[in-house]
Amino acid sequence: MLASGVLGETGGSLLSVAEAGAGALVTKSVGLEPREGHQNPTFVETEHGILNAMGLPNPGIQNSQDEVKAALGSQIPVIGSIYGKNAEEFSALAKKMEEYGVSAVELNLSCPHAEGLGAEIGHDPGMVSEITGAVKESVQVPVFVKLSPNVKSIAALALAVEEAKGDAVVAINTVKGMAINAELAMPVLSNSVGGLSGPAIRPVGLRCVYEIRMETELPIIGVGGIVTGLDAVEYIMAGASCVQIGSGIYYKGKEIFNDICREMESFMEDQGYKTVREMVGIATKG
C-alpha cells in the first residue's frame, strides 16, 4: 500500500502511484475543517531518515471529495485516512469517507507533531478503544487504526483496538524526534519536534509489529522504513499481513512498489516459500 502522507492529497498523485504498481492507496489524513499546518521549515533530511513536522495540513473533508473519487478510478482499494479530536469527529469523518466510496478508513491516532491530535488521544488505550468502537458503529467499511510507537506498550493499544472490534492495526507511525542547527543553536523545525521516518525507524517498527503479534491475532499492516523487498519480508515475518510504503518513495521513486514485489518474489523462490501467507508471523513461532 501507499502510506498516508506521501503523494496522497490529490486524485492525480494517488492515481500516479496506482499506475506505478501499488496494491492499495491511503489518502493523506484529513479532518473536519481545512488546516494549514505548521510554518516552514517542516522537513529535514537526517543521515538515516527524514524528520517532518507538517502539522497535518489538509483541505478538510468536504474539499476532499473530488480527490478521493478521482482516486477511485484506479480500480484498486482506496483507504481514507482521517484524524480528529474525539470519537464524534472521527465518526463523522468516517461516515463521509464511506459516502465517498472508500474501501476502508484508517484512523490516524498517532501524529507526533499536531497538538491535541496525537499523544493526547492515541497514547490512551481507553481513548483508542472508545474512538475505534464509535467508528465501527458508524460505518460498514473496515476500520484500520494507525498506532504510535512513542508509547510504553504498543501492544496494549492494539488490544484496545481488538476489544473495540477494529479490523486491523497499522504499525507504526513516525518516531518522535528533532534536529538542532548547531550554528544557530536552535531546533531546525519550526515546531521543534517532528516525526522521524525512513530506514532509521525500521528496527522500531519491526519490534512493534512483533510485540503486537505476540499479544493479538488482529491483522497488522506494517510500515516504517521499508525500502527493499527484504525489508518487507522482515515485517511480514514479524507478523504483518501486508505493508505500506511512504518515505521509500523519497529514496527510490514510485517504481519502488514493483521493485519490492520483484525482490520479494526472488527471496521466496530462493527460500522455498510458495505464498506470502506462509511467512506471516513465522519469526514469532521459533
Helices and strands as residue ranges (DSSP letters): H 11-19, E 25-26, E 43-45, E 50-52, G 62-64, H 65-71, G 72-74, E 78-82, H 87-100, E 104-108, H 119-122, H 125-138, E 143-146, H 154-163, E 168-171, E 175-177, E 180-181, E 186-187, E 194-197, G 199-201, H 202-215, E 220-223, H 229-238, E 242-244, H 248-252, H 256-271, G 276-279, G 282-284
